[in-house]
Amino acid sequence: MNTNEPLENNDGKLFSTIVEEGGEVDFSNSFANGRNPSQDDGAKDGGEIPGNIFQSDSLDLKNISTISGLHRYSEDEDAALVPSDVSTGITKTENGLDAFLKYKDEEDTISSEDEDYDDDDLLSVASTMQNVSSMSLRRIEVLPAHPTPLNELYWCEPCAMSFRVRGAGYAVDRKKTNSEPSVFRLITVDLCQVTAPIKSGFCSLPKERVQQALRREKERKTKGDMPPFIFCVNILIPGPPFYHFVFYYAVDDMSQIKPQPDDQSDPFNKLASKFFFGESDKFRDSTFKLIPRIVSGNLLVKKAVGSKPTIIGKKLKQSYIRGERFFEVIVDIGSSVIASKVVRLAKGYAKNIVVDMGFLLEGKDASCLPERMLGTVRLTNVDFKSELRSVDKP
């Protein structure tokens, strides 16, 4: 695992977002005359970017439900949408995926391969949305507006309590329960196109948002828009062209992840302190878990992606970058031929699907249960063929 000191470089304008109780966001100005705010003309190196991550002061739930893509497909549509070179290998991919998911770690007290998701675990778009109107008036720190993040119409944070996780008695009764609220909060998402994978991570890049925030904070000698700690999940999608899908989560309470005395440590802290501050990548590889779910979209993609909780590090190569104020997990999809095929299939349908991802740490015995979500993200109708931000390899 790499340990990086914060780099000294900074450009752009830092900002924060006000969320008002019961407010509504009007996205109409953002797309006036067909203009996409994610491609703002003012987003130039070193320039200041006006506005916030949300383009106005509130969030309109009707807009979210509209863009959630609740579309019903016919079998003809399914066949028409599948790229020919992918469709010929679908059966092979599905059979390979079944074998791929049967990996079992004999050291696990409770293997993640023992658990499945029933249909009842997969909730509707409306029931998994955060209740924005119930948010109290508060100031939320976010990361720099430049470089421009992925447009917020393509992503949001589904409610963690809609995910089913291992309950306190799972070691005995195998029963799941709804998660408590996420420990971390989603603040920014990047989708970037690159000519070659950036395996050193995004949090340490001088021109990316984390290093900007760190430098601005140091220059002003005051608390800026950088949270106490950032947890970053960086998914490397194989190419060419290659893509980095990067999710940034704010850690507001360091006592939840830093090592605590035994009498003050809860099940989550026991796992989190070892994951974020321990030295064992083997532990991280065997603990970091993903719960995927296709909320709306193509049946073929639903079958290929599935909804089975998966220990990512058992299937894919993961690397870890730790700095004083951040921890980044880089997941290399290209490290598995089967996973690459599945993601390629899903990428072809991305404009027509809504997918949720929930990240957590697996509890393998009673001392680490119940589980609790680290963070969640919903991706809605993402268009990989649109003009995406490019990042040069350092």
N, C-alpha and C positions, 0 to 999 in steps of 0.2 A: 504494500500500500504506500502511495506517495503522500508525504506530508509537506504542504506548501505554505510558506509564509505569504501574507498578503502582498500583492504586487503594487507598485506605485505608479499608477497611471489613471487618468480620468478625463472623460469628456461628457458633455451633455448635461441635461437638466434633471435634477432629482425632484421627486414630487410625492404627494400622498393623496389618498382618496377619502372623501367624506361620504359615509353611508348614513342616510337619514331614515328615521323610523317611518315606515309606511310609504316611502318615496317611490318614484317611478323613473326609469331611464327612458329617454326618447332617443332612439337610434337614428331617427329620420335625418338629422343634420349630418350624421356621420357618412351617410351614403347619398347625399344630395348630388344630383347630376351624375350618378353612377360611380362616385368616387369612393374608394376603399380607404378608410383611415389607416389601415396597416401599411399603406404605401404612401404615407404623407410626404408631400413635396419638401417639407421643411426638415425631414429626417436626414440631415447630412452630418458627416463627421465633424464633431466639435460644435454643432449648432444646438440651439435650445429648442426643445419640443414643447409646444403649448398643449395644455390639457392634461387629463388624467387617464389612467388605464381604462376607466369607464368614461365614455365621451360626454356624459352629463351627470347630474347629481344623484340619479336613482336608477332602479332596475325594474323594467316592465316584464312581469311574468308572462304576459300574453306573447311578447316577442319570443321568449325562450321556448314556449310550447309550440310556437309556429315553426321555429327553426329546428325543432327536435327531430324532424324527419319521420313522423308517424305515417309511413307509407306502406301499403300492402303490395307485395310483389306477386305476379303470376309466375308460373314455371317458365313461360316463354321469356319473360323479362330476365329471369335468372340466367337462362341460357345465352341470351343476347349480351348480357353484361360481362360474362366471363371471357377474358382474353383467351384466344384459341390455344396459345402455348401453355396456358395455365390449366385450362379445362381438361386437356388430355392427360394431365397428371393428377387430377383431383382424387380419384379413387386411391391411387398410390399414396398420395399425401395423407389422406384420411387414415389409411391403414398404418402408415408410418407414424402418424401422430398418436394413434392408439398405443403403439409400442413405446413411443417417446415418452408418454405420460405414465408408463408403468414402472419407471425408475423407482427403486425403493432403497432407502438408506437403512441398513440393518442396525445402525447405531441409534436410530430414532426410537425413543420410548413410545411415541405415538406418531406414526407416519402420516404425512399430509396426503398420501395416496389412499388412505382409509376413508377420506371424507369426500362426499359428493354434494352437489347442490340440487335441491328439488326445485320444481317450477315455482313453488310457493316462496322460495328465497329470492326470486327475480321479480322485482316490483316495477310498476309503471313509471314512466317519466315524471308524471305529476307527483307521485308519492315519494319520489326520491329527491326532489328538488329541495334545496335549502329554503326555509321559510324566511325570505328576505324581509317581509313586512314586519316580522317580529324582532328584527335586529335592533338593538338599542343604539342610540346616537353615540357614535364613537369615531375617533380618528384612527384610520388603519394605515400603518406604514406599508409602503410598497417599494419596489426597486426602481431604478432609473427608467424614464420613458424612452431613452435612447441608448442602445439601438431599439427600434420599434418591435414590440412583442407581437406574437400571433394575435390577430384580431379577436377580441373577446366574444364575438358572435359564435366562434368555433369552439369555445371551451367554457366550462363553469365547474363548480364544485358540488357534486351530489352529496346528499346527506349521508354521513357515515353510519347513521343508525339504521339505514336501509340494508346494510351488509350484515350477513349472519357470520358469526365467528364462534370459536370454541368457548363454551361456557366454563364457569369455575369448576364444575364437576366433570368436565369432558373426559378426563383420564379414566373415570369410572363408568359414566353413563352415556358417553358419546353424544351428548346433547349440545346443540348450538343455541346461541342467543343473539339478539341484536347488539351490535357494537355500541359502546358509549360514543359520544361525539369525538371527532378526530382530535388527536393530540396536537397536530400541526394544522396550519391553514394555508391553502393554496393562494399564492399572490401573483404569479406571472407564469406564462407559458411561452416558450420559443419553439418555432419550427423553422429550421434553417437547412439550406442546401449547401453541400460542401463537395469539393472535387475529390477529397480523400478524408477518411475518418480522422476526427480530432480526438485521439485517445488520451490526451492530457486533461480532458474535461473542459467545461465552459466556465466554471467558477473562478478559475485561475487565469483566464485570458484577460489581458490588460484592458481591452476595449469593450468587454462584455459587462453586463450590469452589476454583478457582484463586486468586481474590482473597482468600478466607478463609485459605487456607494461607499466602499471602504476608504477610498482616497478622499472623497468629499467629506466624509465624517472626520478624517484626520486633519484636513485643511481647516475646517471650521471649528475643530476642537469641541464640537457639540454633538449630541445624538441626532443623527439625520434620519434617512428613510431606510436604513439598514437594520433589520431586526437583530436581536441578540445573537441569533444563529440561523443559518440556512441549511435545510436539507434539500438536496437536489437529486432528482432521478433523471438521468440522461439516457434515452433509448436510441441506440445507433442502428439505423435502418440501412441494410446493405444496398449497394448500387452497382454500377453508376447509373444515375447520380446517387450519391449518398445523402442521407438526411439525419439530422439530430433532432429528436423530439425531447424537449427539456422542460421539466416541471419543477418549479421552485416553491418550496414550502417554508413558511416562517415558523421558527421555534421561539415562542414568546417567554416560556418559563423554563429556564435551564435546569432547574431542580428536577424536572421530569426526565431528563436524559443523563445528567451527571451522576456519577457514583454517589450513593447515599449510605449511611449506616444501616445495618440490617433491620433495625427496629423502625426505620423511616422509609424503607424501600418497599414499593408495591410491586405486583407482578410485572407491570409494564416497565418500570424503572430497572428491574433486574436484567431484563433483556436489552433495553435501550442503552444502558450505560456500557454494557459489554460490546454492543454493536457499534456504537459511535466512538467510544474511547478505548476499547480493547485493542489488542494487537493481532488477533486471530482472524485472518481472512477466511479460513475454513469455517469458523463459526458464522461469519457473515453469510457465506455461500449457502449454509445449511439452515438459515433462519429467515432471510428476506423473502417474503411471500407476496404473491399477486393473486387477487380475486378479480377475474375479468367477467364482463357480462355484456352481451349485445342487447341493448335496450330496444332498439328498433332497427329493422333492416333485413337483409337477404338471408334466407334460410340456410343456404350453403355456407355462408360465412359463420352463421351461428353454430353450425355443426363443427366446422373446422376449428374455430376459436374456443368454443365450449364455455363452460362456467365453472370448471373445476379449479379449486385453489391449488396453486403451484409454487413450489420452492424454485425460484428462477435460477439460482446458482447451481442447481443440480442438472439443469438442462442447457444453460447458456453460460458463456464466459462473462464474468463480472469483474470489474476493477474498481478500485476505491481511491478517491482523492480527498485527503483531509487537510483542511487549513484551520487556522485559529478560530475563524468565525463561520466555517461551512464544512459540510460533509457531502460529497458527491458520489453517487453510485452510477457507474457506466455499464449499461447492459448491451452486449454485442449480439444482436439478432443474427448476424452473419456467421456466428460461431457454430450454428446448427443448420444443416441443409434443410431439414424438415421445417424448423421454425421460419427460415427464410421464405420457403414456399408458402406457408400459411400467411405470413405478413404480406407477401406479394399479392396473394389472393385478396386479403382484406384491403390492401391499399387500392386495388382496382375498384372496389366498391365504396371507398371511403366517403365519397360525396353523397352516398345514399344510406349511410348507417349512423347510428348513435351508439357509442361504446363507452362503458364505464370501466374504470380501473381503480381498484382499491389496494393500497399497499399497507402491509403490516408485518410484524415479527411473529414467527410461529412459537407458540407455547407448547413445549413437549412434555411437561410434567405439571403437577398440581401447583408447584411454587411459582409458575409462570403463567397461570391461568386466573381469570379469563383473558382472552386476547382483546386487543383494542386497535382500531385503525390508526395508522400513522397519518395518512392523508388519502384523499380521493381526487379523481378528475373525471370529467365527462367531456368527450370529444364528439362534436356534432357536425356531420356533413363536411369534413375537412377536405379541401381541394388541393391535392398535391401538384396539380398541373397549373395552379395559379402562380403569380409572380411571388416567389418566396425570397426572404433575405438570404444573402450568401455570406459565408464566413470563411476567411482565408485561414489555412492551416498555419500555425505559428512556426 
